[in-house]
Amino acid sequence: MFNQRVVLAKRPDESFPSKIDCFSYINDAPMPDPQSLKPNELLLKIIYISIEPVTRVWISGARSYINPTNISDPIPSFGIAQVLFSKDPKFKPQDVVCGMFAWENYHITNSSLAFKIPEEFVTRSLPKFLSLFGPTGITAYLGLQEAGNPKENDVLVVSAAAGSCGSIVVQLGKRWGCKVIGIAGSDEKCEFVKKIGADDCINYKKADQNNTLGKILRQSIRKINGTGVDIFFDNVGEASLDAVLENLNEKARIVMCGAMATYGNWKNYLGVKNMTNIIFKRGVLQGILYFGQMEKMKEALMGLWVMNQQKEIVTVEEIIPGIENAPKALQKVYYGENKGKYIIAVRENNLYSAKL
C-alpha cells in the first residue's frame, strides 16, 4: 500500500502563483509504519484537506505559527482524518479527528494536534469542520467577537467578503447588529455577499482601475447611513487596508486575519500609506490567531453549531476529488476563482460524504 502525497519540490519564487512547479505529486511513497509510532502519536488516514491562502507563507521558509515546510516534506494543511493506530489512550482506531495535518493519504501526528470530532457529528456535514466548524469559522467568530467587539449599528467592513472566512464574518456581523460593507473581487461575488446579508459590497477590481477604493468606500458608508468604519475585518491587506484607514471612526478596531494581497506577491509589497490614522483616530489594530485555544474553540463551535442548525448562517464548500489536484485548487484561490471554501477529498468513502 502506497502513500500518495504532494510535497514541496522547491521554494516558490515571484512566478508563483502563475507557476506552481514548487509542488511535486508522488503516488508511490511508502506508507508510514505503525510500529514506528512514538508515545502520544497517531497514524491517520486523511479524508479531507482544506486549501488555505496562507500556504504561501508556510512553504516560503518564513516562520509563522507553524514551522517552515522543508524541501521534500508534504505540504501542511488543516484536515479531517480517521485514526488507524494510536499510542494515546484518549484516541482509539476509527475515531475521526481534525487538526493540522498534511497533503497526503496517511499521516503521523502528535495527538496534541488532533481534535476528536464528537461521534454525533461524524456522519453530518463533516467537511464543515474545515469551514464553518473549523479554523475558518472559529477564527471568524472569535476574531469578530473579541477583537472586533461589535456593537449595535457599528459599520463593519470585511475584505475578501465572498471567501470562506469573510462570508462568515459578514453574516455574524449582521446577526450581531452591525451595518456591513463587503469588499470582493467581482460583481458576481458582490451579489453573493449582499445575498448573505451585507448592506453593500464594493468590487475592488473596478475601484483599483482608477485608484478610488477609498472614495468609493466613503460613498458606500454614506449610503448605509454611517459616518465611518468602526470595525475592519481584514483578510487582504495593502490597498483594502489603506482605503479603510482613510475612513476610520474614533476608536475603530482593525482585526488583522489575513494578508492575501502579499501572499501571492511576496517580494513586491505595495505598502500602506495611511497608518498614522490609527494614531489620529485612537484606533486599535490587532492580529488574531485562535488555532489551538481549545476552550475558546469549543465556545465558538457551539455558537456556530446552533446558528447552522437554525439555518441562520450559510457557507459554501466546494469538494474537489483527488489530492493531486490540491496545487491547482490553491492556484485558483490566488486568482480569486473560489466562492467559499475549497476542500480536497483525499479518498472516497460514503460514510464521510458531505451534506452541503
Kinemage of the C-alpha trace (Angstrom):
@kinemage 1
@onewidth
@group {chain A} dominant
@subgroup {mainchain}
@vectorlist {calphas} color= white
{ca met a 1} P 0.000 0.000 0.000
{ca phe a 2} L 1.383 3.391 -1.014
{ca asn a 3} L 1.086 6.878 0.418
{ca gln a 4} L 0.060 9.445 -2.203
{ca arg a 5} L 1.300 12.888 -1.238
{ca val a 6} L 2.101 16.391 -2.505
{ca val a 7} L 5.492 17.640 -1.340
{ca leu a 8} L 7.483 20.856 -1.598
{ca ala a 9} L 9.868 20.484 -4.557
{ca lys a 10} L 11.440 23.946 -4.150
{ca arg a 11} L 10.716 27.316 -2.574
{ca pro a 12} L 8.190 29.368 -4.590
{ca asp a 13} L 9.536 32.474 -6.322
{ca glu a 14} L 7.987 35.542 -7.992
{ca ser a 15} L 6.409 33.326 -10.672
{ca phe a 16} L 4.005 31.906 -8.072
{ca pro a 17} L 1.024 31.534 -8.420
{ca ser a 18} L 1.153 31.671 -12.231
{ca lys a 19} L 3.580 28.738 -11.973
{ca ile a 20} L 3.035 26.057 -9.349
{ca asp a 21} L 6.084 23.910 -10.108
{ca cys a 22} L 7.166 24.278 -6.480
{ca phe a 23} L 4.866 21.308 -5.757
{ca ser a 24} L 5.509 17.682 -6.649
{ca tyr a 25} L 2.920 14.885 -6.628
{ca ile a 26} L 4.219 11.478 -5.514
{ca asn a 27} L 1.926 8.466 -5.892
{ca asp a 28} L 4.199 5.701 -4.597
{ca ala a 29} L 5.677 6.938 -1.310
{ca pro a 30} L 5.833 4.187 1.329
{ca met a 31} L 3.020 4.061 3.863
{ca pro a 32} L 4.154 5.052 7.398
{ca asp a 33} L 4.996 2.053 9.592
{ca pro a 34} L 2.610 1.755 12.589
{ca gln a 35} L 5.456 0.164 14.547
{ca ser a 36} L 7.381 3.446 14.319
{ca leu a 37} L 4.803 5.361 16.380
{ca lys a 38} L 6.143 7.066 19.490
{ca pro a 39} L 4.151 7.647 22.693
{ca asn a 40} L 1.171 10.004 22.081
{ca glu a 41} L 1.419 9.687 18.305
{ca leu a 42} L -1.383 8.748 15.920
{ca leu a 43} L -1.307 7.204 12.453
{ca leu a 44} L -4.118 8.810 10.466
{ca lys a 45} L -5.924 8.081 7.212
{ca ile a 46} L -6.655 11.511 5.756
{ca ile a 47} L -10.212 12.064 4.492
{ca tyr a 48} L -10.326 15.793 3.658
{ca ile a 49} L -7.787 18.605 3.493
{ca ser a 50} L -8.532 22.304 3.186
{ca ile a 51} L -6.963 24.796 0.807
{ca glu a 52} L -5.533 27.765 2.735
{ca pro a 53} L -4.169 31.004 1.194
{ca val a 54} L -1.551 31.178 3.965
{ca thr a 55} L 0.097 28.074 2.464
{ca arg a 56} L 2.304 30.532 0.543
{ca val a 57} L 3.810 31.633 3.858
{ca trp a 58} L 4.237 28.106 5.199
{ca ile a 59} L 6.220 26.952 2.131
{ca ser a 60} L 8.292 30.145 1.792
{ca gly a 61} L 10.715 29.300 4.598
{ca ala a 62} L 9.358 32.099 6.813
{ca arg a 63} L 8.486 31.393 10.436
{ca ser a 64} L 4.837 31.739 11.397
{ca tyr a 65} L 2.653 29.901 13.898
{ca ile a 66} L 3.928 26.598 12.451
{ca asn a 67} L 7.476 25.642 11.469
{ca pro a 68} L 8.523 26.307 7.847
{ca thr a 69} L 7.982 23.422 5.436
{ca asn a 70} L 11.234 21.748 4.417
{ca ile a 71} L 12.031 20.708 0.859
{ca ser a 72} L 10.604 17.210 0.155
{ca asp a 73} L 8.167 17.471 3.065
{ca pro a 74} L 4.397 17.179 2.433
{ca ile a 75} L 2.502 20.460 2.389
{ca pro a 76} L 0.921 21.264 5.780
{ca ser a 77} L -2.826 21.671 5.881
{ca phe a 78} L -5.815 21.636 8.157
{ca gly a 79} L -7.566 18.326 7.641
{ca ile a 80} L -10.024 15.678 8.768
{ca ala a 81} L -8.819 12.126 9.291
{ca gln a 82} L -9.639 8.734 10.772
{ca val a 83} L -7.358 7.163 13.373
{ca leu a 84} L -5.794 3.894 12.192
{ca phe a 85} L -3.345 3.309 15.062
{ca ser a 86} L -2.964 5.157 18.352
{ca lys a 87} L -0.270 5.446 21.012
{ca asp a 88} L -2.500 7.726 23.083
{ca pro a 89} L -5.186 6.068 25.252
{ca lys a 90} L -7.512 9.065 24.657
{ca phe a 91} L -7.775 8.097 20.976
{ca lys a 92} L -8.819 4.769 19.504
{ca pro a 93} L -8.935 3.361 15.952
{ca gln a 94} L -11.934 4.629 13.943
{ca asp a 95} L -12.048 7.942 15.853
{ca val a 96} L -12.500 10.874 13.471
{ca val a 97} L -10.308 13.892 14.199
{ca cys a 98} L -9.498 17.305 12.754
{ca gly a 99} L -6.311 19.316 13.099
{ca met a 100} L -3.128 20.410 11.346
{ca phe a 101} L -2.090 17.525 9.097
{ca ala a 102} L -0.677 17.436 5.524
{ca trp a 103} L -1.369 16.853 1.834
{ca glu a 104} L -1.005 13.066 1.920
{ca asn a 105} L -3.090 9.914 2.295
{ca tyr a 106} L -1.516 8.738 5.548
{ca his a 107} L -0.028 10.956 8.211
{ca ile a 108} L 1.641 10.605 11.616
{ca thr a 109} L 0.944 13.361 14.139
{ca asn a 110} L 1.209 14.037 17.844
{ca ser a 111} L -2.191 13.622 19.481
{ca ser a 112} L -1.957 17.156 20.901
{ca leu a 113} L -2.511 18.432 17.347
{ca ala a 114} L -5.720 16.449 16.823
{ca phe a 115} L -9.223 17.381 17.999
{ca lys a 116} L -11.681 14.489 18.271
{ca ile a 117} L -14.928 15.242 16.446
{ca pro a 118} L -17.914 14.158 18.577
{ca glu a 119} L -19.445 10.953 17.227
{ca glu a 120} L -22.884 12.523 16.735
{ca phe a 121} L -21.343 14.985 14.229
{ca val a 122} L -19.301 12.481 12.211
{ca thr a 123} L -21.941 11.493 9.675
{ca arg a 124} L -23.382 15.012 9.344
{ca ser a 125} L -21.709 17.831 7.407
{ca leu a 126} L -18.216 16.520 8.054
{ca pro a 127} L -16.473 18.883 5.568
{ca lys a 128} L -17.888 21.824 7.527
{ca phe a 129} L -15.293 21.016 10.189
{ca leu a 130} L -12.846 22.601 7.742
{ca ser a 131} L -15.066 25.619 7.128
{ca leu a 132} L -17.856 26.744 9.457
{ca phe a 133} L -16.920 24.454 12.364
{ca gly a 134} L -13.173 24.500 11.702
{ca pro a 135} L -10.366 27.080 11.903
{ca thr a 136} L -12.125 29.295 9.336
{ca gly a 137} L -15.396 29.670 11.227
{ca ile a 138} L -13.800 29.716 14.662
{ca thr a 139} L -11.398 32.472 13.636
{ca ala a 140} L -14.275 34.471 12.140
{ca tyr a 141} L -16.416 34.044 15.262
{ca leu a 142} L -13.785 34.738 17.914
{ca gly a 143} L -11.925 37.357 15.863
{ca leu a 144} L -15.028 39.452 15.322
{ca gln a 145} L -16.371 38.870 18.827
{ca glu a 146} L -13.185 39.501 20.819
{ca ala a 147} L -11.010 41.804 18.679
{ca gly a 148} L -13.858 43.496 16.774
{ca asn a 149} L -16.123 43.924 19.830
{ca pro a 150} L -19.192 44.617 17.646
{ca lys a 151} L -21.904 46.964 18.878
{ca glu a 152} L -25.344 47.812 17.508
{ca asn a 153} L -25.106 49.948 14.315
{ca asp a 154} L -21.312 49.709 14.084
{ca val a 155} L -20.098 49.938 10.490
{ca leu a 156} L -18.222 46.710 9.775
{ca val a 157} L -16.131 46.395 6.607
{ca val a 158} L -14.967 42.927 5.529
{ca ser a 159} L -12.336 42.306 2.842
{ca ala a 160} L -12.408 39.070 0.812
{ca ala a 161} L -16.049 39.087 1.858
{ca ala a 162} L -17.056 36.275 -0.518
{ca gly a 163} L -14.329 33.983 0.787
{ca ser a 164} L -14.637 31.205 3.321
{ca cys a 165} L -13.792 33.358 6.356
{ca gly a 166} L -15.094 36.714 5.138
{ca ser a 167} L -18.526 35.361 4.237
{ca ile a 168} L -18.956 34.034 7.788
{ca val a 169} L -17.873 37.386 9.251
{ca val a 170} L -20.441 39.182 7.083
{ca gln a 171} L -23.239 37.014 8.452
{ca leu a 172} L -22.064 37.194 12.067
{ca gly a 173} L -21.773 40.975 11.792
{ca lys a 174} L -25.385 41.280 10.669
{ca arg a 175} L -26.542 38.879 13.369
{ca trp a 176} L -24.741 40.961 15.988
{ca gly a 177} L -26.311 44.250 14.852
{ca cys a 178} L -23.705 45.796 12.543
{ca lys a 179} L -24.109 47.596 9.236
{ca val a 180} L -21.910 45.553 6.908
{ca ile a 181} L -19.959 46.534 3.796
{ca gly a 182} L -18.138 43.808 1.902
{ca ile a 183} L -15.154 44.132 -0.425
{ca ala a 184} L -14.881 41.420 -3.096
{ca gly a 185} L -13.302 40.837 -6.485
{ca ser a 186} L -16.207 40.671 -8.961
{ca asp a 187} L -19.784 41.812 -9.457
{ca glu a 188} L -20.929 38.201 -9.098
{ca lys a 189} L -19.160 37.887 -5.749
{ca cys a 190} L -20.611 41.200 -4.585
{ca glu a 191} L -24.100 39.939 -5.378
{ca phe a 192} L -23.391 36.828 -3.311
{ca val a 193} L -22.113 38.946 -0.405
{ca lys a 194} L -25.266 41.071 -0.455
{ca lys a 195} L -27.417 37.958 -0.715
{ca ile a 196} L -25.988 36.598 2.551
{ca gly a 197} L -26.716 39.859 4.362
{ca ala a 198} L -24.272 42.669 3.571
{ca asp a 199} L -25.817 46.121 3.244
{ca asp a 200} L -23.450 46.938 0.394
{ca cys a 201} L -20.443 45.452 -1.395
{ca ile a 202} L -17.612 47.020 -3.417
{ca asn a 203} L -15.894 45.388 -6.381
{ca tyr a 204} L -12.313 46.377 -5.576
{ca lys a 205} L -11.057 45.456 -9.045
{ca lys a 206} L -13.198 48.172 -10.616
{ca ala a 207} L -12.115 50.665 -7.940
{ca asp a 208} L -8.446 49.756 -8.373
{ca gln a 209} L -8.573 50.722 -12.044
{ca asn a 210} L -8.907 54.366 -11.007
{ca asn a 211} L -7.269 54.128 -7.575
{ca thr a 212} L -10.574 55.185 -5.999
{ca leu a 213} L -11.260 52.457 -3.448
{ca gly a 214} L -11.111 54.885 -0.517
{ca lys a 215} L -13.520 57.291 -2.227
{ca ile a 216} L -15.959 54.516 -3.187
{ca leu a 217} L -15.847 53.196 0.373
{ca arg a 218} L -16.817 56.667 1.682
{ca gln a 219} L -19.787 56.703 -0.685
{ca ser a 220} L -20.801 53.243 0.483
{ca ile a 221} L -20.600 54.292 4.146
{ca arg a 222} L -22.883 57.270 3.460
{ca lys a 223} L -25.295 55.045 1.523
{ca ile a 224} L -25.868 52.870 4.602
{ca asn a 225} L -26.127 55.956 6.877
{ca gly a 226} L -22.754 55.511 8.531
{ca thr a 227} L -20.133 58.103 9.406
{ca gly a 228} L -17.020 55.944 9.101
{ca val a 229} L -15.589 52.490 9.758
{ca asp a 230} L -15.911 51.127 13.289
{ca ile a 231} L -14.605 47.606 12.589
{ca phe a 232} L -12.495 46.329 9.732
{ca phe a 233} L -12.069 42.554 9.433
{ca asp a 234} L -9.104 42.336 7.078
{ca asn a 235} L -8.240 39.219 5.101
{ca val a 236} L -6.264 41.028 2.369
{ca gly a 237} L -4.098 43.967 3.495
{ca glu a 238} L -2.413 46.615 1.330
{ca ala a 239} L -4.894 48.611 -0.861
{ca ser a 240} L -8.001 47.454 1.034
{ca leu a 241} L -6.413 48.267 4.383
{ca asp a 242} L -5.252 51.661 3.113
{ca ala a 243} L -8.756 52.532 1.881
{ca val a 244} L -10.258 51.680 5.260
{ca leu a 245} L -7.593 53.651 7.136
{ca glu a 246} L -8.761 56.742 5.231
{ca asn a 247} L -12.264 56.264 6.637
{ca leu a 248} L -11.886 55.367 10.296
{ca asn a 249} L -14.204 56.432 13.074
{ca glu a 250} L -12.867 57.248 16.532
{ca lys a 251} L -11.648 54.144 18.376
{ca ala a 252} L -12.040 51.903 15.350
{ca arg a 253} L -10.972 48.273 15.674
{ca ile a 254} L -8.960 46.681 12.871
{ca val a 255} L -8.897 42.889 13.024
{ca met a 256} L -5.934 41.509 11.079
{ca cys a 257} L -6.826 37.978 9.995
{ca gly a 258} L -5.004 37.544 6.668
{ca ala a 259} L -2.823 39.251 4.073
{ca met a 260} L -3.937 37.771 0.778
{ca ala a 261} L -2.513 40.681 -1.221
{ca thr a 262} L 1.005 39.817 -0.098
{ca tyr a 263} L 0.797 36.005 -0.147
{ca gly a 264} L 0.828 35.987 -3.945
{ca asn a 265} L 3.142 38.989 -4.339
{ca trp a 266} L 5.838 38.036 -1.887
{ca lys a 267} L 8.644 40.394 -2.945
{ca asn a 268} L 6.645 43.356 -4.277
{ca tyr a 269} L 4.756 44.843 -1.368
{ca leu a 270} L 2.823 47.993 -2.212
{ca gly a 271} L 2.825 49.072 1.399
{ca val a 272} L 0.286 51.020 3.460
{ca lys a 273} L 0.323 54.839 3.469
{ca asn a 274} L -2.343 55.788 5.992
{ca met a 275} L -1.169 54.092 9.179
{ca thr a 276} L -0.964 57.423 11.017
{ca asn a 277} L -4.764 57.465 11.054
{ca ile a 278} L -4.553 54.713 13.681
{ca ile a 279} L -2.964 57.375 15.912
{ca phe a 280} L -5.250 60.240 14.914
{ca lys a 281} L -8.396 58.143 15.443
{ca arg a 282} L -7.062 56.296 18.507
{ca gly a 283} L -7.706 53.058 16.712
{ca val a 284} L -6.689 49.547 17.708
{ca leu a 285} L -5.035 47.171 15.252
{ca gln a 286} L -4.880 43.558 16.424
{ca gly a 287} L -3.686 40.359 14.801
{ca ile a 288} L -5.687 37.249 15.591
{ca leu a 289} L -4.866 33.542 15.773
{ca tyr a 290} L -7.155 31.163 17.612
{ca phe a 291} L -5.872 27.789 16.457
{ca gly a 292} L -5.140 25.587 19.478
{ca gln a 293} L -7.043 27.559 22.147
{ca met a 294} L -9.332 24.644 22.964
{ca glu a 295} L -11.766 26.245 25.394
{ca lys a 296} L -12.397 29.228 23.132
{ca met a 297} L -12.676 26.919 20.135
{ca lys a 298} L -15.370 24.851 21.872
{ca glu a 299} L -17.324 28.005 22.752
{ca ala a 300} L -17.225 29.213 19.142
{ca leu a 301} L -18.074 25.744 17.809
{ca met a 302} L -21.219 25.533 19.912
{ca gly a 303} L -22.345 29.033 18.868
{ca leu a 304} L -21.785 28.250 15.192
{ca trp a 305} L -23.448 24.846 15.507
{ca val a 306} L -26.641 26.397 16.880
{ca met a 307} L -26.706 29.020 14.097
{ca asn a 308} L -26.214 26.322 11.473
{ca gln a 309} L -28.963 24.121 12.935
{ca gln a 310} L -31.342 27.091 12.900
{ca lys a 311} L -30.306 27.885 9.289
{ca glu a 312} L -29.120 31.354 10.336
{ca ile a 313} L -25.765 31.085 8.562
{ca val a 314} L -24.797 29.962 5.060
{ca thr a 315} L -21.452 28.521 3.961
{ca val a 316} L -20.235 27.267 0.615
{ca glu a 317} L -17.881 24.294 0.378
{ca glu a 318} L -16.634 23.050 -2.976
{ca ile a 319} L -15.369 19.463 -2.737
{ca ile a 320} L -12.595 18.624 -5.222
{ca pro a 321} L -11.647 14.935 -5.570
{ca gly a 322} L -8.015 13.834 -5.597
{ca ile a 323} L -5.010 15.010 -3.600
{ca glu a 324} L -3.115 15.576 -6.858
{ca asn a 325} L -5.494 18.491 -7.543
{ca ala a 326} L -4.555 20.411 -4.393
{ca pro a 327} L -1.890 22.644 -6.053
{ca lys a 328} L -4.290 23.671 -8.832
{ca ala a 329} L -7.002 24.427 -6.276
{ca leu a 330} L -4.575 26.644 -4.345
{ca gln a 331} L -3.689 28.475 -7.562
{ca lys a 332} L -7.383 29.154 -8.205
{ca val a 333} L -7.736 30.647 -4.716
{ca tyr a 334} L -4.990 33.168 -5.510
{ca tyr a 335} L -6.760 34.073 -8.735
{ca gly a 336} L -9.968 34.653 -6.775
{ca glu a 337} L -11.910 31.909 -8.548
{ca asn a 338} L -13.305 30.384 -5.367
{ca lys a 339} L -16.529 31.368 -3.679
{ca gly a 340} L -16.356 29.845 -0.220
{ca lys a 341} L -14.065 27.029 0.850
{ca tyr a 342} L -12.116 24.653 -1.403
{ca ile a 343} L -11.798 21.216 0.218
{ca ile a 344} L -9.925 18.269 -1.256
{ca ala a 345} L -11.490 14.806 -0.825
{ca val a 346} L -8.414 12.662 -0.392
{ca arg a 347} L -10.322 9.403 -0.701
{ca glu a 348} L -13.889 8.457 -1.489
{ca asn a 349} L -15.814 6.942 1.382
{ca asn a 350} L -19.608 7.020 1.629
{ca leu a 351} L -19.512 7.226 5.417
{ca tyr a 352} L -17.919 10.647 5.168
{ca ser a 353} L -19.860 12.058 2.227
{ca ala a 354} L -20.714 15.733 2.574
{ca lys a 355} L -24.194 17.060 3.264
{ca leu a 356} L -23.649 20.546 1.909
